[in-house]
């Protein structure tokens, strides 16, 4: 399935068994296969000044941040819907749950 292929590509990027050029290519394929989420991530990066290709240390780091962004988006949507609230993405959307817990604002 397309989902299984994207998941396998992410795992390959995360495990670091491929070179950085191949990782970057795989990441671009993931963005293209998820046009809505990839587009949202791209727009969010522009909005918060994270669009420069060198912002993330590597394709592996960018893939990890993209996955965190998607996880946070799903969590945010479900939490806000349950509470009947309006949702808004901010500059912390690419942070993992552990990173968010280290911020005083979220402690």
Residue pairs with C-beta under 8 A, 6 or more apart in sequence:
2 33
5 33
6 30
6 33
6 34
9 26
9 27
9 29
9 30
10 30
10 63
10 67
12 18
12 23
12 26
13 23
13 26
13 27
13 59
13 60
13 63
14 60
14 63
14 64
16 60
18 26
20 58
20 59
23 58
23 59
23 60
23 63
24 59
26 59
27 59
27 62
27 63
27 66
30 38
30 63
30 66
31 38
31 41
31 42
31 66
32 38
37 70
37 73
40 73
41 66
41 69
41 70
41 94
42 51
44 50
44 69
44 89
44 93
44 94
45 51
45 55
48 90
48 91
50 56
50 91
50 94
56 62
56 65
64 96
65 94
66 94
68 93
68 94
68 95
68 96
69 93
69 94
71 97
72 92
72 93
72 94
72 95
73 89
73 93
76 87
76 89
77 87
80 86
80 87
92 100
92 103
100 106
101 107
